[in-house]
């Protein structure tokens, strides 16, 4: 949908969203990391899936993602997030 179809206010909201997308993704990764430590069962699996999706959006290389999927170690995720800060 072309930007002309949105009001000026909506256009600025959309632009700001994409401008701050990296910061939002990083914050979401931090929130998901907390969930990885606290969740159990199905919630834990969902947290892992969300984390990998979020990391992929953040541009983490595929080989690194595959390693993280294999290990499923929250400490490795924490170190990665710390580097990104």
Secondary structure as UniProt FT lines:
FT   HELIX           3..5
FT   HELIX           8..19
FT   HELIX           21..38
FT   HELIX           41..57
FT   TURN            58..59
FT   HELIX           62..71
FT   HELIX           74..84
//
